[in-house]
Amino acid sequence: MESILETQESFDTLERELLIYERVLEAQPNNHEAWRHRSYLLGHLGRYQAAIASYEKTLALNSSHSDDWFNYGVALAQAGCYEAALSSYDEALNRSPQSAKTLHRKAFSLHRLERHEEACQCYKAALALDPNYASAWYHLGKVQYGLGRYEDSLESFQQAVVLEPNSFKAQQCLGYLQMRFGYYTEALKHFVIASRLQPDNPQPLVLQSYLLRQLGKTQAALKCLEEAIALEPDDHYFWYQRGLTLVNMGAYPAAQSSLVKSLKAEAYQYQAWLALGLTLQKLGGYQDAIEAYNKALSIEPDLAFAFYHQACCYAYQDRPDWAIEHLRRAIALAPQTYLGRAKQEPVLASLQQDERFQALLEEDPTLETYCLLKGS
């Protein structure tokens, strides 16, 4: 009962078998074996509520079979009744305590109920019985990740991939965790495998593009994004990532086009407005860049990046008052980043003789913020 058969032919076969047992039960309403098979078939057909009711009748007639309790638990879990499923799995384990598959299913329900520590121990118990249980390693990795045990999670996903290399989910999770640890080359290999396993899924392609960009392979990163966009041309995030990649390549007109497409699909993404602002700034469209940064700030008001680059745009426009005011805001929000940077910024050199600019660079914005917070 672990999976629902998908082909129409298999579905029709199950329906015919179900009809046979329905007829048997019409003649023999207390036929336990007929109820067992009927319940099992209903579960395979995905008719979980009917399967639950059928298993209740099955177990009322004979409650000695651990498989019936197990399958009843699966039907309950599929219907979202995780607490009831746990009780059913416990009944199955009372009758067959060495069942790794029951422990695995019990752990899954515990995970769904956010009883993560119990789920972790239950998966480990399943693996103690069957160390080659790939699905248990995969789900253990997910629970460990949720508990913040990233190194343990990494090891679990590695085991899952060794045992079941054709698992798309395991390859994706292992790649993601390796990426989190900064193992970019290793992570890339797993996302490439994931793409081979699901060639119509754009997600691993986008993750590949990110890693390739981190590894300095921007042309290859762009190719992955083009493939992802071909699969899902209306996804704003893919266009946004394409725009970032083009910015890194210095292809600003193409980046602008890509970012505009992203924002037309989803305007409420401040990162894309920031990227568009930077692109327009590089193209010399300073007023348009300022407006793009303002869009980002309307979504996320405390963006030091936006204020700093607005200051640069105003300096390019020879508007020192506005430049200094926006620089002040950037430094107040992120002094460690922008205080030193402002001293080295070529476009801000024209402001260095301005007393307000000199005073701004001599202030300690961290102390000012501290005093404001303390009400001093």
N, C-alpha and C positions, 0 to 999 in steps of 0.2 A: 504493500500500500504506500510505498515511499514516493511514487510518482504517478501522475495522471497520464494515461496513454493518449497520445495526441492524434494519431491518424484516424481518419474516419472509419477505415476498415476495422481497426482494433476496437473503436468505440461501438460499432455495430455488433461486433462479436460479443462484447461484454453485455450489451443490451439484450441480445438473444439468450445468453446464459442466465441473465437476471430473470427473464421471462420464464425460463424453465423452472427456476426455484420458486417463483411466485406461484406457478401452477401446482408444484409439489405441496406448498404450504396451504393452498386452498383445500387440498385433500387431507393434509396432515399438519394441522396448525401448530402442533407442538414438536415438530421434527427439528431437533437441535442442529443437526448438520446442515439442514436447508437454511435455517436462520443464520448460521455462521457464514455460509457461502453468500447468502443474500447481502449481509452486512458488509462483507469484504468487497463485493462487486459495487455496491453503492459508494463505498469509499473511493474505489478506483475511478468511478465515474464522476467524482467530485461533488456528489450529492451528500454533503457532510451532515446536514441536519437529519436527513432520512437515515443515513448510516448510524448516527448516534442513537436514534430511536430503535433501529433494528438491533444494534448491539445490546441495548438495554434488555430487549426481549431475549436475545441470545444468552446473556449472562444470567438472566432470571431462571432460565432452564438449566444451565450448567455453567458454573463459574470457575471450573478447575483449569481451564486452558490459559496459559500465560499469553499466547498469541492473541487471544480475543481481547484480553485486557490491554495489550500493547496497541492493537489496531483501534480499539475504542479510544484510547488516549490520543492516537494520531488524529482521528476524526474530530475529537474535542478541540485539539490544538489548532487544527485547520479552521475550525469554526470560531477561533479566538477565545475558547474557554480554557485558559491555561491552568488555572487553579484546579479545575476538575480533571484536566489531563494529568496533572501531577499525581493526583490520587490514583488514577487508573494505572499510571506507570509504576507506582509503588506496589499496587496489587500484582502487576506482572512480575516485578522483581521479587516479591515474596514467593512466587512460584518458580521463578527462574532467575536466581540472583547473579548468575554469571553471564548475563546478556549485555553485551557491549552496545548493541543497537538500542536497547531500552534506556540504558544510562545516557546515551547520546541524545535521545529524544527528550528525556527528562531534563537534561542540561539545557536543551534548546528552549523549553518552556520556562525554566528558571531565568534564562537570559531575557526572554520576552517580558517577564515580570520584574526585570531590573534587579534581580537577586544575583548580582554578578559574581560575588565570591562563591556562593553555593554552586552556581553554574560552572565556574572554573574547576572546582573540586570534582564535580560530577563528570566533566569531560575528561579530567585526568584519570578518574576511576574507569571510564570506558577504555581509555588508551592503555591502562595497566592490563586490561583483559585482551585488548587487540591493538598492539602498537602500530599496526599497518592500516589503521582506520583513518583514511585521508580526510574525510569530512569532519571527523572529530578534531583533527589537528587544525583544520581551517577555522572551525567555529571556536575552538579554544583560543586561537590567535585573535579573533575578533573580541572575545571577552577580555583577554589580557590587554588589548589595545584600549578598550573602554576603561579599564582600571589604571591606565597610565604605565603599564609594565611593557614598555616598548621593546626592550631587548628580548624579553620572553616571547612577546608577540612575533617578533622577527624570526626567532628560532622555530616557532610553531608553523608559521607560513612557509618557511623553508622546508620543513618536513612534509607539509601538505603538497607542495609542488614536486618534491622528489617522488612521493607516492602516487600523485595524480597530475602529471605534467600537462594534461589537456584540460585542466580546470581553469577556465577563464577567470573566475573570481579569485582563485588562489594566486594566479599570476599577477593580477591587478593589485591585490592587497600587498603581496610581497614587493612588487615594484614601488608602490606608494610608500611603504615603510622604509625601503632602502633610500628612496628619494628624500624622505624626512631626515634620515641619518647623513645625508650628503654623499651617498654612494651612487653617484649619477650614472656612471658607466654600467654598473651592475643593474640598476633599476631600468635603464633603457632596454637592456636585453629582454627583461620580462614584459615590458610594454610592447615590444616588437612581437614576442610570442603571442601575447593577448590579441594583437591585431590579426595575426594569422588564424587564431582560433575563432574570432568573430570579425571577419573582414568588413561587415556592414555596420560595425559599431564605431562611431567617431571618437569616443572617449579616449581609448589608448593612443590614438593618433595625436590628440591634443596634448596629452601627457608627454609623449615622445617629443613634441615640438618644444615644450618647456625645457626638457632636459637637454635637447640639442642646442637650444639657445644658451643655456648655462655652460655648455661645453664649447661655446664659441662657433658652433656649426649652424649659423643663421640661415644659410641657403637650404640646408636639409630641413631645418625647422619650418621654414616657409612652405616647403613641399608637403610636409605632413599636414599643415593647416589647410593647404589647398585641397588635399584629399578629404579632410574632415568636412570642409565647407561643401564639397561636392556631394557628400552624403547627407548633410543637413544644412542647406543653404540659408535657412531662416534663423539659425541660432546666433543671437547677438554676441555671445561670449566668444565664439570662434572668430567672428569678424574683429572683435576687440583684440584678441591674441594676435591675429594677423597684422593688425595695425601696430601693435607693440613691436613685433618682429621687424616690420618695415622701418619703424623708427630707429631701431638698433642698426639697421643696414644703411641708414641715412637716406632712404627712399621716401622723402617726406610727402610729395604729392600723392603717391600711392597709399601711404599711411593715412593721409587725410581722408581719402575716399573710403578706405576700409573702416575707419573710426566713425565716419558719418553714417555708414550703413549700420554699424552696431548701435548707434544712438537712435537711429530711426526705428529700429526694432525694439529697443528698450532704453528710454531716455533717463531713467532713474538709476544711473550707475556713475558715481562720481569719478571712479578710476578712468573711465573712458573719456569723460570731460577733461580730466587732467592731461591725459595723453593727447587729446585733440588740442588742448591749449598749448602744450609743448611743441606739437607739430606746427601749429600756426605761427608760433613764436620763431621757430627755426626757418619758416618760410618768409618771415618779415611781416606777417599780418598781425601787428602788435595789438591793435584795438580788438580784432576778432579773438585773439588769444586771451586778452583780458576778460572778454565776455564769456569765453569758454571756462576760464577759471572761476568766474562768478557763478556759473551754473554748478560747478563742482561744490563751491562753498555754500550754495543754497541747499544742497543735499547733506553735506558734512561741513559744518561751520568752522572747525578748528584744523584746517589743513595748512600747515606751515609751508608746504611745497607750493601751494597755490599763491599764498601771499608773497613768497619770495620771488616767484617768477613774474607775478604782477609788478612787483617793484622793478624788476629788470625791464619789463615792457614799458613802464612809465619812464624809466631812464632813457630807453631808446627813443621815446617820444619827446625827450627834453622837458619832462614834467617833474621837477625835483621834489615838490611838495608831496605829490602823490607817491612818488618812489620811496621817499623816506618814511611816510606813514605806513605803507605796506611792508617795508623792510622791518619796521619796528614790531609789527604784528608777527611776522615770521620769526624773528629772534625771540620774542616773548614766548612763543609756543615751542620752539626748538632751538634754544641757545647754543647747545653743543654742536649742532649741525650748521647753523647759518651765521653764527657770529664770526667764526674764522673764514667761512666761505665768502662773506660779504667783503672782507678785506682784500680778497684775491680776485673778485669778480671784475673783469675788464670793463664791462658796461657801467659799473658803479664807480669807476675811477673818477668820473666827472663830478661826483658828489663829495669827494674826499676833502675838499676845501670848505665844505659847508659845515658850520659849527654843530648843527643838529646831527649830522652824520657822524662827526667825531665823538660827540657826546653819547650817541647811541652805541657806538662800538666800545666805549669806555665803561658803560653801565654794566651792572651784574643783574641780568634779567631773572636769574634763578632766585636771587635774594628778594627782588621785587615781588615775584610770584609768591614766595614763601610768606612775606609780610602781608600780602593781600589775603592769603588763605588763613592766616592767623588773626586777621582783623587788626593788625598793627597800624 
